[in-house]
Amino acid sequence: MAEIILKTENLGISFGGLKAAEDVNLEIVKGDMYGLIGPNGAGKTTVFNLITGVYKPTFGKVFLCGKDITGESQMNVNKLGVARTFQNIRLFNNMSVIKNVMVGLANNPDYKCNIAQSIFRTPEFMRTEIAMREHAKKLLEVFGLLEERNQLAYNLPYGKQRKLEIARALATNPKLLLLDEPAAGMNPHETEELMETIKFVRKDFDMTILLIEHDMKLVSGICDKLTVLNFGHELCKGETKEVLNNPEVIKAYLGDEN
Amino acid sequence: MNGFIRYFSAVKARFKLKNYLTYFIFLAFILIFAPLGLTGSLKMSTEFMLEQIGYSIVAAISLSLVVGFLGELSLGHAGFMSIGAMVGALLQNKLYPSLSASSPFLALVIAMIVGGLAAAVFGFIIGLPALRLKGDYLAIVTLAFCQIVQTIFEQLPFFGGTLGIANAARYSSHKLFIVIFVVALISLVAINNFIKSKHGRAVMAIRDNEIAARAMGVNVSFNKIFVFVFSSFIAGIAGVLMAASKNTVAANAFTYNYSIDILVMVVLGGMGNINGSIVAATLITVLNISLNNVFTGSMAAIKNIVYALVLILIVIYTNAPGLKSFREKHGFGVYWSKFTAKIVKLFSKKELKQDPAKEKEFGADWSKVPTKVEMDAILSTDLTPDKSYVSDKPAPDGKTDGSGKGDK
């Protein structure tokens, strides 16, 4: 039996009387490409925010590799091995591309260096700084961003900003990568390219990925398993093909015949 | 020993003159003025001006850390300076009479450290609300802090009340401005080193996008508080230096207006641009002093009007969109980059790797974005490796062919 990376038990949150998510049970096994889909306002991003510690869950628990991470701060969740991207791209716009990635690398135990060492530029600082830069260059090369490394992140075209966001998330050395609508605002060609990128990340980085997506072509193209949310509840889950042919799901997306 | 050799070879391999030019200019400045000061051939007024420039630079770069790099507006920087100044002056006056008399320089150094630490404690206290507050609200908190500090110092007889502390035991000599400039250089190096490390990058990440920074595992609380502590430590040192150049240190020298003066230096120098802050601090101090000299006596009221007008003109010049093309030719940044390029060329045997024309090719430039018609032409053309691009459109000036290929 493969190792379970992420498990949520009856996860839910209520804002006042509104239950934005309730009884969400995800179980993601190592190496999975897991999709979380649902109509607008179904609570997909809320689930992401509950997992990454943006919101504290009102009910339920989150386990990462068997360890309870319910209610941890965003920083700790990231350090424990969950990295995410955002629905609307959130890069560090006024920093260069390579520095964006290096922010992600900072918590890596190989590059330990305290503030005093930085201010006095000790040999330890020089060593970690050079190593970080090389590491960041390698990551950028993998994503085809090496040429643009000294540009401001703001100046990159949209597709490359998405790639940079994924590269930055991978720089934190996660066990689980959460992608929040990576194909939002992309044309079919860019989506295809993104699909290749995600497949490649999964294979080459041996990454477990949970993604939210609206683009059914992308979902059916890359996801193994799906969970469908509707009004904060799980509608159904299972293998991609079964789920997408489920009449309930089709009803939730396209509406009833009446 | 081996480690040291490796360290220096690593430093040498990555050494770029461009990054260290400000330090060398600073050093050159000190080396030029130090002999003049030591021999006593400078006028008192010139010395005073240099001292004022020096501590303004220290104050401006310390505020630049909060405003330009952390991205929080602080209107209370004079408060930190006054804490440093008061504590430093008190220390030099009362607690170390024997030391101040025998070795005023050592007393000044101790005062700088203690004054800086005292200011840093308050920086920590102000840093705490900064975790919850943002923008205007934090600005009001810092403004209130500045007023409270000023009022408390004015009410406490221990600090001399409104009259302030008669700064009898200060380090007063012709060498003071050299000390101030050396301290300025050291704090500049410290701030630059901080900014160019992973901690500095974390701070800038918080400025650019706090939510993303958190999600990338940046310790936002720690970094925010540390920036406030670091910045106020250096501001406290600036306060001690300011006190050292004056006969009396009174709390009313550190009003809200003075905070704004420092903020103006940072804003005019450009947010997140330390070298700009240094230049702006120098220019504004010189402007202030020369206006003081021109408008004396009954004309003194005009001074503020002229000062404000000059500031407005500078802001218009640096920000007005209409002057953009003029700025691109004659802006300060242009001259600075030309100057650095020249200096670097002077000292390096190698040819310059970076070629401005090439750089422009990669940068975002709206002028090279193809129009709809051009784009259609580009997209409709079938490109195969062995078939060179031929535009459908007749070339108007014969160069469409080349540019089309470049765009593809």
Interface residues (C-beta under 8 A of the other chain):
Chain A: T52 V54 S73 Q74 M75 N78 K79 A83 R84 F86 R90 L91 F92 N93 N94 M95 K99 M102 V103 G104 L105 A106 N107 Y111 C113 I115 S118 I119 F120 R121 P123 F125 M126 R127 T128 E129 I130 M132 E147 E148 Q151 N155 R168 A169 T172
Chain B: G3 F4 R6 Y7 A10 V11 R14 A190 N193 F194 S197 K198 H199 G200 R201 A202 M204 A205 R207 D208 N209 I211 A212 A213 R214 A215 M216 G217 V218 N219 V220 F226 G272 F362 G363 A364
